[in-house]
């Protein structure tokens, strides 16, 4: 039944793509983040929904008469260089078959990021794009929060099998990143019930994040929560919300969760933490030895015999960090591009905030830039312990920041043009004189 329902929903929305190509971006994002097909049990589980959505969107894009322009900013240029470098490292990969298989996934994600930059070109489209992201991941947050409360935190919250967020650590990171976007939508909505629903969603998603029992997610959420309070307009509201979540967790979570979180302090006694350290040192050794790194999917047990520990118990097939994943797979050049892209995106958000100032007409840009920065901080901290360097949501955040910057420039230009046109209107300077004289004429 789920398979049939999903198929009808998918093709029903797909029909709108031919007249509104940007709808294809919403469908692609929904499929990439939520992975609804992984919640089915029949033919839909392996049906190529995302591929069909991408093809139809590209056809509609080419056929559309609307202007098609990629905003070439320092972020989009640097992202392109990073993509080309990843392609280069694939040619020299230590495990070519695995590398090219991963590349076939990555380039499609990056292609659709540039399509997103072309098609999401108004505030309304951008807000709907944020809504799609929030609904896609927020469903797991709300569901996971309720699950954690009902089970007393005895079980881990995880994502659908076979997706980017299948594990508890991956799910925890995704939920951290989506909470600030919920806050942005809450700031924008004027509907009381939607506002309350978003408040409840933020609370439940925060509980679900802890319910993943991911230590990295716990650290990331703590830092994200601090930045969320600092960058939000209503700091007291955010601080109160955080205290409510913390209080709820103190009551809900079992002793086994506390025992697991306590290993953060005693990491040297935890085999998982020690394995991470060995994976990171191996990544450094690979980058030192090879300019192009090891290529995609280089973290295989055999790699440790040459560049790291020969202890099979400590060897891993995961870098356990977005930073060391990029460093080991693409070398110091790839790492520099990756970090510079993150810095440019953050800096663009700060520039947007400074440019908006206290202008109410463009306040939404500052709100969105601030919340994207909070999401990026959650990704930066939580990702330090998780190999999720090519997660769709991170690159969607970069696209959102670029689009926000472009729309802000356009809105400011329109406001200046409108002001200039008013000043040049015939008789505009006579209104004051006419207004001043009129009372005298009526009085006499």
C-alpha positions as CSV (number, residue, x, y, z in Angstrom):
1,X,0.0,0.0,0.0
2,X,2.8,2.4,0.8
3,X,4.4,1.7,-2.6
4,X,1.3,2.6,-4.4
5,X,0.6,5.7,-2.3
6,X,4.2,7.0,-2.8
7,X,4.0,6.3,-6.6
8,X,0.8,8.3,-6.9
9,X,2.1,11.2,-4.9
10,X,5.4,11.2,-6.8
11,X,3.9,11.2,-10.3
12,X,1.1,13.6,-9.2
13,X,3.7,16.2,-8.2
14,X,5.9,15.4,-11.2
15,X,3.2,16.5,-13.6
16,X,3.7,20.1,-12.3
17,X,7.4,20.1,-13.2
18,X,6.8,20.7,-16.9
19,X,5.1,24.0,-16.2
20,X,7.0,24.9,-13.0
21,X,10.5,23.4,-13.2
22,X,11.4,24.5,-9.7
23,X,8.9,22.0,-8.4
24,X,11.4,19.4,-9.6
25,X,13.9,20.7,-7.1
26,X,11.4,20.3,-4.3
27,X,10.8,16.7,-5.3
28,X,14.5,15.9,-5.7
29,X,15.3,17.4,-2.3
30,X,12.4,15.5,-0.7
31,X,13.6,12.3,-2.1
32,X,17.2,12.9,-1.2
33,X,16.6,13.9,2.4
34,X,13.6,12.0,3.5
35,X,14.2,8.9,1.3
36,X,10.4,8.0,1.4
37,X,11.0,5.0,-0.9
38,X,13.2,3.4,1.9
39,X,10.1,3.3,4.0
40,X,8.3,0.9,1.6
41,X,8.6,-2.8,1.3
42,X,7.8,-3.5,-2.4
43,X,8.7,-2.3,-5.8
44,X,9.0,1.3,-4.7
45,X,12.0,0.4,-2.5
46,X,14.4,0.3,-5.5
47,X,12.3,2.3,-8.0
48,X,14.5,5.1,-9.5
49,X,12.3,8.0,-8.2
50,X,15.2,10.4,-7.9
51,X,16.6,9.7,-11.3
52,X,13.2,10.3,-12.9
53,X,12.8,13.5,-11.0
54,X,16.2,14.8,-12.0
55,X,15.7,13.9,-15.7
56,X,12.2,15.6,-15.9
57,X,13.5,18.6,-14.1
58,X,16.4,19.0,-16.5
59,X,14.1,18.6,-19.5
60,X,11.7,21.2,-18.0
61,X,14.6,23.5,-17.3
62,X,15.9,23.4,-20.9
63,X,12.4,23.8,-22.3
64,X,11.5,26.7,-20.0
65,X,11.6,30.2,-21.5
66,X,12.5,31.7,-18.1
67,X,16.0,33.2,-17.8
68,X,18.5,30.5,-16.8
69,X,21.4,31.9,-14.9
70,X,23.8,30.4,-12.3
71,X,24.8,33.1,-9.8
72,X,28.6,32.9,-10.0
73,X,29.7,33.9,-6.6
74,X,32.9,32.9,-4.8
75,X,31.0,30.0,-3.2
76,X,29.7,28.6,-6.5
77,X,33.1,29.0,-8.2
78,X,34.9,27.3,-5.3
79,X,32.3,24.5,-5.2
80,X,32.9,23.9,-8.9
81,X,36.7,23.7,-8.3
82,X,36.0,21.2,-5.5
83,X,33.9,19.1,-7.8
84,X,36.6,19.1,-10.5
85,X,39.2,18.2,-7.9
86,X,37.1,15.3,-6.7
87,X,36.8,14.1,-10.3
88,X,40.6,14.3,-10.6
89,X,41.2,12.3,-7.5
90,X,38.9,9.6,-8.7
91,X,41.3,8.9,-11.6
92,X,44.1,8.2,-9.1
93,X,42.0,6.5,-6.5
94,X,43.5,3.6,-4.5
95,X,40.2,1.6,-5.0
96,X,39.0,2.7,-8.5
97,X,35.8,0.7,-8.6
98,X,34.5,2.0,-5.3
99,X,35.7,5.5,-6.1
100,X,33.8,5.7,-9.4
101,X,30.7,4.2,-7.8
102,X,30.7,6.9,-5.2
103,X,31.5,9.6,-7.8
104,X,28.4,8.6,-9.8
105,X,26.4,9.6,-6.7
106,X,28.2,12.7,-5.8
107,X,28.2,14.4,-9.2
108,X,24.4,14.0,-9.5
109,X,24.0,15.7,-6.1
110,X,26.3,18.6,-7.2
111,X,24.6,19.0,-10.5
112,X,21.2,19.4,-8.9
113,X,22.7,22.0,-6.5
114,X,23.5,24.2,-9.5
115,X,20.1,23.5,-10.9
116,X,18.7,24.7,-7.6
117,X,20.7,27.9,-7.9
118,X,19.1,28.5,-11.3
119,X,15.5,27.7,-10.4
120,X,15.1,29.0,-6.9
121,X,15.2,32.7,-7.7
122,X,12.5,34.4,-5.6
123,X,11.8,34.6,-1.9
124,X,8.6,32.6,-2.1
125,X,10.4,29.8,-3.9
126,X,13.2,29.9,-1.4
127,X,10.8,29.7,1.5
128,X,9.1,26.7,0.0
129,X,12.5,25.1,-0.5
130,X,13.2,25.6,3.2
131,X,9.8,24.1,4.0
132,X,10.6,21.0,1.9
133,X,13.8,20.5,3.9
134,X,12.1,21.0,7.2
135,X,9.2,18.7,6.4
136,X,11.5,16.0,5.0
137,X,13.7,15.7,8.1
138,X,11.2,17.2,10.6
139,X,9.0,14.2,10.2
140,X,11.8,12.0,11.6
141,X,12.4,14.6,14.3
142,X,8.8,14.7,15.5
143,X,8.4,10.9,15.2
144,X,11.7,10.3,16.9
145,X,10.9,12.7,19.7
146,X,7.6,11.0,20.4
147,X,9.3,7.6,20.2
148,X,12.0,8.6,22.7
149,X,9.4,9.9,25.2
150,X,7.2,6.8,24.9
151,X,10.1,4.4,25.2
152,X,11.9,6.3,27.9
153,X,15.0,6.6,25.6
154,X,15.6,2.9,25.8
155,X,16.1,2.6,22.0
156,X,18.1,4.6,19.4
157,X,16.4,6.9,16.9
158,X,17.7,5.9,13.4
159,X,16.9,6.8,9.8
160,X,15.7,4.6,6.9
161,X,18.1,1.9,5.9
162,X,20.2,2.6,2.8
163,X,20.0,6.4,3.1
164,X,22.6,9.0,4.1
165,X,20.9,9.2,7.5
166,X,20.4,5.5,8.2
167,X,22.6,5.3,11.3
168,X,21.9,7.0,14.6
169,X,24.9,9.3,14.3
170,X,23.9,10.4,10.8
171,X,20.3,11.0,11.9
172,X,21.5,13.0,14.9
173,X,23.5,15.3,12.7
174,X,20.7,15.8,10.2
175,X,18.3,16.7,13.1
176,X,20.7,19.2,14.5
177,X,21.0,20.9,11.2
178,X,17.2,21.2,10.6
179,X,16.2,22.7,13.9
180,X,17.6,26.2,13.0
181,X,15.6,26.1,9.7
182,X,12.5,25.4,11.7
183,X,13.3,28.5,13.7
184,X,13.6,30.6,10.6
185,X,10.1,29.5,9.4
186,X,8.7,30.2,12.8
187,X,10.1,33.8,12.6
188,X,8.5,34.2,9.2
189,X,5.0,32.8,9.7
190,X,2.1,34.9,10.9
191,X,-0.2,32.0,11.5
192,X,-0.6,31.2,15.2
193,X,-1.1,27.5,14.8
194,X,1.8,27.0,12.4
195,X,4.0,28.9,14.8
196,X,3.0,26.6,17.7
197,X,3.4,23.5,15.5
198,X,7.0,24.6,14.7
199,X,7.7,25.2,18.4
200,X,6.5,21.6,19.2
201,X,8.5,20.3,16.3
202,X,11.7,22.0,17.5
203,X,11.2,20.5,21.0
204,X,10.5,17.0,19.7
205,X,13.4,17.2,17.2
206,X,15.7,18.2,20.0
207,X,14.6,15.3,22.1
208,X,14.9,13.0,19.1
209,X,18.5,14.2,18.6
210,X,19.4,13.1,22.1
211,X,17.4,9.9,21.5
212,X,19.8,8.9,18.7
213,X,22.3,8.3,21.6
214,X,25.0,9.8,19.4
215,X,27.8,11.4,21.4
216,X,28.8,13.6,18.4
217,X,25.2,14.7,18.1
218,X,25.1,15.6,21.8
219,X,28.2,17.8,21.4
220,X,26.9,19.3,18.2
221,X,23.5,20.1,19.7
222,X,25.1,21.8,22.7
223,X,27.1,24.1,20.4
224,X,24.3,24.6,18.0
225,X,21.9,25.5,20.8
226,X,24.3,28.2,22.1
227,X,24.7,29.7,18.6
228,X,20.9,29.5,18.1
229,X,20.3,31.5,21.2
230,X,23.0,34.1,20.3
231,X,21.8,34.6,16.7
232,X,18.1,34.5,17.3
233,X,16.0,37.6,17.7
234,X,14.1,36.2,20.8
235,X,17.0,34.9,22.8
236,X,14.9,34.4,26.0
237,X,12.5,32.1,24.0
238,X,15.3,30.0,22.7
239,X,17.1,29.7,26.0
240,X,13.8,28.7,27.7
241,X,13.2,26.1,24.9
242,X,16.7,24.6,25.5
243,X,16.1,24.4,29.2
244,X,12.8,22.6,28.7
245,X,14.5,20.1,26.5
246,X,17.3,19.6,29.0
247,X,14.8,19.2,31.8
248,X,12.8,16.7,29.8
249,X,15.9,14.7,29.1
250,X,16.9,14.6,32.7
251,X,13.6,12.8,33.4
252,X,13.3,10.7,30.3
253,X,16.7,9.3,29.4
254,X,17.8,6.0,31.1
255,X,21.0,5.3,32.9
256,X,22.5,3.5,29.9
257,X,22.3,6.7,28.0
258,X,24.1,8.6,30.7
259,X,26.8,5.9,30.8
260,X,27.3,6.1,27.1
261,X,27.5,9.9,27.1
262,X,30.0,9.8,30.0
263,X,32.5,8.1,27.7
264,X,33.1,11.5,26.0
265,X,35.3,12.4,28.9
266,X,37.1,9.0,29.0
267,X,37.5,8.6,25.3
268,X,40.8,6.7,25.6
269,X,39.0,3.8,27.2
270,X,36.4,3.6,24.4
271,X,37.3,1.4,21.5
272,X,35.1,3.4,19.1
273,X,37.0,6.6,20.1
274,X,40.3,5.0,19.7
275,X,39.3,3.6,16.3
276,X,38.5,7.2,15.3
277,X,41.9,8.4,16.3
278,X,43.5,5.7,14.2
279,X,41.3,6.5,11.2
280,X,42.3,10.2,11.5
281,X,46.0,9.5,11.7
282,X,45.7,7.2,8.7
283,X,44.0,10.0,6.7
284,X,46.9,12.3,7.5
285,X,49.4,9.7,6.4
286,X,47.6,9.2,3.1
287,X,47.4,12.9,2.4
288,X,51.1,13.3,3.1
289,X,52.0,10.5,0.7
290,X,49.6,11.3,-2.1
291,X,48.7,14.7,-3.5
292,X,45.3,13.5,-4.7
293,X,44.6,11.5,-1.5
294,X,43.2,8.0,-1.7
295,X,40.1,8.9,-3.7
296,X,36.5,8.2,-2.8
297,X,35.9,5.2,-0.5
298,X,39.5,4.9,0.4
299,X,38.9,4.0,4.0
300,X,39.0,0.2,3.7
301,X,40.6,-2.3,6.1
302,X,43.5,-2.9,3.7
303,X,44.5,0.8,3.8
304,X,45.6,0.5,7.4
305,X,48.3,-2.0,6.5
306,X,50.1,0.7,4.5
307,X,49.2,4.0,6.1
308,X,47.9,3.1,9.6
309,X,47.4,0.5,12.2
310,X,47.6,-3.2,11.3
311,X,45.2,-4.0,14.1
312,X,42.0,-5.3,12.4
313,X,40.0,-4.4,15.5
314,X,41.0,-0.7,15.2
315,X,40.8,-0.5,11.4
316,X,37.6,1.0,10.0
317,X,35.7,1.6,6.8
318,X,34.7,5.1,7.9
319,X,36.8,8.2,8.4
320,X,34.5,9.2,11.3
321,X,34.9,12.9,10.5
322,X,34.0,15.1,7.6
323,X,37.4,16.8,7.8
324,X,39.5,13.7,7.8
325,X,37.2,12.1,5.2
326,X,38.0,14.9,2.8
327,X,41.6,15.0,3.8
328,X,42.1,11.2,3.3
329,X,40.1,11.0,0.1
330,X,41.2,14.2,-1.7
331,X,44.4,15.3,-0.1
332,X,45.4,18.7,1.3
333,X,44.2,20.5,-1.8
334,X,40.7,19.0,-1.5
335,X,40.7,19.7,2.2
336,X,41.7,23.3,1.6
337,X,38.9,23.7,-1.0
338,X,36.4,22.1,1.4
339,X,37.3,24.4,4.3
340,X,37.5,27.5,2.2
341,X,34.0,26.8,0.9
342,X,32.7,26.6,4.4
343,X,34.5,29.8,5.4
344,X,33.2,31.7,2.4
345,X,29.6,30.6,3.1
346,X,29.8,31.6,6.7
347,X,31.4,34.9,5.8
348,X,28.6,35.6,3.3
349,X,26.0,35.1,6.1
350,X,27.8,37.6,8.2
351,X,27.9,40.1,5.4
352,X,24.2,39.7,4.8
353,X,23.5,40.4,8.5
354,X,25.6,43.5,8.4
355,X,24.0,44.7,5.2
356,X,20.5,44.3,6.4
357,X,21.0,46.0,9.7
358,X,17.7,47.1,11.1
359,X,15.8,47.3,7.8
360,X,12.5,45.6,8.3
361,X,11.9,45.0,4.6
362,X,15.0,42.8,4.3
363,X,14.9,41.4,7.8
364,X,14.0,38.0,6.5
365,X,17.4,37.8,4.8
366,X,19.2,38.3,8.1
367,X,17.0,35.8,9.8
368,X,17.7,33.1,7.1
369,X,21.4,33.9,7.0
370,X,21.6,33.6,10.8
371,X,19.8,30.3,10.9
372,X,21.9,28.8,8.1
373,X,25.0,29.8,10.0
374,X,23.6,28.0,13.1
375,X,23.0,24.9,10.9
376,X,26.5,25.1,9.5
377,X,27.9,25.3,13.0
378,X,26.0,22.2,14.0
379,X,27.4,20.5,10.9
380,X,30.9,21.7,11.6
381,X,30.9,20.4,15.2
382,X,28.8,17.3,14.8
383,X,30.5,16.4,11.6
384,X,33.9,16.4,13.3
385,X,33.0,12.9,14.6
386,X,31.1,11.6,11.6
387,X,32.1,10.9,7.9
388,X,29.3,12.7,6.2
389,X,31.2,15.2,4.0
390,X,28.9,14.8,1.0
391,X,25.6,15.1,2.7
392,X,23.0,16.7,0.5
393,X,21.8,19.1,3.3
394,X,25.1,20.7,3.7
395,X,25.3,21.7,0.1
396,X,21.7,22.8,0.1
397,X,22.6,25.2,2.9
398,X,25.4,26.6,0.8
399,X,22.9,27.1,-2.0
400,X,20.4,28.8,0.3
401,X,23.0,31.2,1.5
402,X,24.1,32.1,-2.1
403,X,20.4,32.6,-3.2
404,X,19.7,34.7,-0.1
405,X,22.7,36.9,-0.9
406,X,21.6,37.3,-4.5
407,X,18.0,38.1,-3.6
408,X,19.1,40.6,-1.0
409,X,21.1,42.5,-3.6
410,X,18.2,42.4,-6.0
411,X,15.7,43.7,-3.3
412,X,18.1,46.5,-2.3
413,X,18.5,47.5,-5.9
414,X,14.7,47.5,-6.4
415,X,14.2,49.6,-3.3
416,X,16.8,52.2,-4.6
417,X,15.2,52.3,-8.0
418,X,11.7,52.8,-6.4
419,X,13.0,55.7,-4.3
420,X,14.8,57.3,-7.3
421,X,11.6,57.0,-9.4
422,X,9.6,58.7,-6.7
423,X,12.0,61.6,-6.6
424,X,11.8,62.0,-10.4
425,X,8.0,62.0,-10.6
426,X,6.5,65.2,-12.1
427,X,5.1,67.5,-9.5
428,X,6.6,65.5,-6.6
429,X,8.3,68.7,-5.2
430,X,5.0,70.7,-5.4
431,X,3.1,68.5,-3.0
432,X,4.5,70.1,0.1
433,X,3.8,73.6,-1.1
434,X,0.3,72.7,-2.1
435,X,-0.4,71.0,1.2
436,X,0.9,74.1,3.1
437,X,-1.3,76.5,1.1
438,X,-4.5,74.5,1.3
439,X,-5.4,75.2,4.9
440,X,-5.0,78.9,4.3
441,X,-7.4,78.8,1.4
442,X,-10.0,76.9,3.6
443,X,-9.5,79.3,6.5
444,X,-10.3,82.4,4.4
